[in-house]
């Protein structure tokens, strides 16, 4: 795709940020990432249209994301959020998605506390896919009466309908794992919360969400969720 290389400057900037984000999560908010990718996608589509390009790739862009959080102890918190947006802007379709799950537990009377989380994002039908994973936790010990875990996955996917790579999609993935030396957990009761913001904009769209949220007094908080977004010009 050499003739379109000048339009890739905004995306190259975001790639640089992904590669340099080794000391924490992405410094850019979900809405900011969407705005930058939307601008890039519209420029790419406009250049392709100006060059007289037509669709050669009619496969839909499908994004799946989700995860879970479980906290066990006297006081517990489990929290999950899903944010995803898939948009068709002409000859380019993009998807930006973030799944974040947090679990925290404390047992002041001396009981064991456990917190575990996971997150994921998968994409089909894209030419460029960038995935950033982070996982944070407190040190795990047999006698711990506090526990904390947080997992976040952010994916950016772009499908150029006017171009089809014979080598398959370009995929870049980065993972950061952090174990905090100490941490204070101030909890009271057993709480489980979930929030989702999912949007798909195209001639043909799909949004599906499956969620389970549960609390047990003095025992458990848990959240699990998965979502699928699809966008296509074609039936």
C-alpha positions in Angstrom: 0.0 0.0 0.0 2.9 2.5 -0.7 0.8 5.1 -2.5 -1.4 5.6 0.6 1.6 5.9 3.0 1.2 9.7 3.7 -2.2 9.1 5.2 -0.8 6.7 7.8 0.9 9.4 9.8 -1.8 9.6 12.5 -1.8 5.8 12.9 2.0 5.6 13.1 1.8 8.1 15.9 -0.6 5.9 17.8 1.6 2.8 17.1 4.5 4.7 18.7 2.5 5.3 21.8 1.6 1.6 22.0 5.3 0.6 21.8 6.4 3.2 24.3 3.7 2.5 26.9 5.8 0.1 28.9 5.5 1.8 32.3 1.7 1.7 32.5 -1.5 1.7 30.5 -2.4 3.8 27.5 -2.1 7.5 28.4 -5.0 8.2 26.0 -8.7 7.9 26.9 -11.1 5.7 25.0 -12.9 8.7 23.5 -9.6 10.2 22.4 -8.4 7.0 20.7 -11.8 6.8 18.9 -11.4 10.4 17.7 -7.9 9.8 16.3 -8.8 6.5 14.6 -12.0 8.1 13.2 -9.9 10.9 11.7 -7.4 8.4 10.2 -10.1 6.2 8.8 -11.9 9.1 7.1 -8.6 10.4 5.5 -7.8 6.9 4.3 -11.2 6.4 2.8 -11.2 9.8 1.2 -7.8 9.2 -0.5 -9.0 5.8 -1.7 -12.1 7.2 -3.2 -10.1 10.0 -4.9 -7.9 7.4 -6.5 -11.0 5.6 -7.8 -10.6 2.5 -5.5 -13.6 0.2 -5.1 -14.3 -2.5 -2.4 -12.3 -5.8 -2.9 -12.8 -7.1 0.7 -16.5 -7.6 1.6 -15.9 -9.5 4.9 -17.5 -8.0 8.0 -15.4 -6.5 10.8 -16.3 -8.4 14.0 -14.9 -7.6 17.5 -15.4 -9.7 20.6 -14.4 -8.5 24.0 -15.0 -9.4 27.7 -13.6 -10.7 30.9 -14.3 -11.5 34.5 -13.6 -10.4 38.1 -14.0 -12.4 41.2 -13.3 -11.3 44.8 -13.6 -13.7 47.8 -13.5 -12.4 51.4 -15.5 -10.7 54.1 -15.6 -7.4 52.1 -15.4 -7.6 48.4 -15.7 -5.6 45.2 -16.0 -6.8 41.6 -16.3 -4.3 38.8 -16.5 -4.7 35.0 -16.7 -2.2 32.1 -16.9 -2.7 28.4 -16.5 0.2 25.9 -16.6 -0.5 22.2 -17.3 1.4 19.0 -17.3 0.0 15.4 -17.9 2.4 12.6 -18.0 2.1 8.8 -16.8 5.4 7.2 -16.9 4.4 3.5 -14.0 2.3 2.2 -12.6 1.9 5.7 -14.2 0.3 8.8 -12.6 0.6 12.3 -13.2 -0.8 15.8 -11.9 0.5 19.1 -12.7 -1.6 22.2 -11.7 -1.7 25.9 -12.5 -4.3 28.5 -11.5 -3.6 32.1 -12.2 -5.8 35.2 -11.3 -5.1 38.8 -11.5 -7.2 41.9 -10.6 -6.4 45.5 -11.1 -8.2 48.8 -10.3 -7.8 52.5 -10.9 -9.9 55.5 -10.1 -7.8 58.6 -10.8 -10.6 61.1 -8.0 -12.7 59.6 -9.7 -14.8 56.9 -8.1 -15.3 53.5 -8.9 -12.8 50.7 -8.7 -13.7 47.0 -9.0 -11.5 43.9 -8.7 -12.6 40.3 -9.4 -10.9 37.0 -9.1 -11.5 33.2 -9.8 -9.5 30.1 -9.7 -10.2 26.3 -10.4 -8.9 22.9 -10.4 -10.7 19.5 -11.0 -9.3 16.0 -11.9 -10.9 12.7 -12.0 -9.2 9.3 -9.3 -6.5 10.0 -6.1 -5.6 8.1 -4.4 -3.9 11.1 -4.9 -5.0 14.7 -3.2 -3.5 17.8 -3.8 -5.0 21.2 -2.6 -3.7 24.6 -3.0 -5.8 27.8 -2.3 -4.7 31.3 -2.6 -6.7 34.6 -2.1 -5.3 38.1 -2.2 -7.2 41.4 -1.0 -7.2 45.0 1.6 -9.9 46.0 -0.1 -13.3 46.5 0.6 -15.0 49.8 -1.1 -17.9 51.7 -2.0 -15.7 54.7 -3.0 -12.5 52.9 -6.1 -10.8 54.2 -6.2 -8.3 51.4 -6.2 -8.9 47.6 -6.4 -6.8 44.5 -6.4 -7.5 40.8 -7.1 -5.5 37.6 -7.0 -6.6 34.0 -7.5 -4.3 31.0 -7.4 -5.0 27.3 -7.6 -2.4 24.6 -7.8 -3.3 20.9 -7.7 -1.1 17.8 -8.7 -2.7 14.5 -8.9 -1.3 11.0 -10.3 -2.9 7.8 -9.4 -1.3 4.4 -12.2 -2.5 2.1 -10.2 -1.3 -1.0 -7.2 -3.5 -0.1 -6.8 -7.1 0.8 -3.5 -8.4 2.2 -2.4 -11.8 0.8 -0.3 -12.3 4.0 -3.2 -11.7 6.4 -3.6 -9.0 9.0 -0.8 -7.1 10.6 -1.1 -7.8 14.4 0.9 -6.1 17.1 0.3 -7.0 20.8 1.9 -5.7 23.9 1.4 -6.9 27.5 2.4 -5.3 30.8 2.2 -7.1 34.2 2.7 -5.2 37.4 2.9 -6.5 41.0 2.5 -3.7 43.5 4.7 -3.9 46.6 2.0 -2.7 49.0 -1.6 -1.4 48.8 -4.4 -0.3 51.1 -7.9 -1.6 50.4 -10.8 0.2 52.1 -13.9 -1.9 51.5 -17.2 -2.3 53.3 -19.8 -4.9 52.3 -20.0 -6.9 49.1 -20.4 -5.0 45.8 -20.6 -6.0 42.2 -21.1 -3.5 39.4 -21.0 -3.5 35.6 -21.3 -0.9 32.8 -21.2 -1.2 29.1 -21.2 1.2 26.2 -21.4 -0.5 22.8 -22.1 1.0 19.4 -21.9 -0.3 15.8 -22.6 2.1 12.9 -22.8 0.6 9.4 -25.4 -0.4 6.8 -25.5 -3.8 8.6 -24.7 -4.1 12.3 -24.7 -6.4 15.2 -24.3 -5.8 19.0 -24.7 -8.6 21.5 -24.0 -8.6 25.3 -24.0 -11.4 27.9 -23.4 -10.5 31.5 -23.6 -12.2 34.9 -23.3 -10.2 38.2 -23.5 -11.8 41.7 -22.8 -11.0 45.3 -23.0 -13.2 48.5 -22.9 -11.5 51.8 -19.6 -11.7 53.7 -18.3 -14.1 51.0 -18.2 -13.1 47.3 -18.5 -10.6 44.5 -18.2 -11.6 40.9 -18.8 -10.2 37.4 -18.4 -11.8 34.0 -19.3 -10.4 30.6 -18.7 -10.7 26.9 -19.8 -8.7 23.9 -19.7 -9.0 20.2 -19.9 -6.1 17.7 -20.2 -6.5 13.9 -20.3 -4.1 10.9 -20.6 -4.7 7.2 -21.7 -3.0 4.0 -22.9 -6.3 2.7 -25.6 -8.9 3.6 
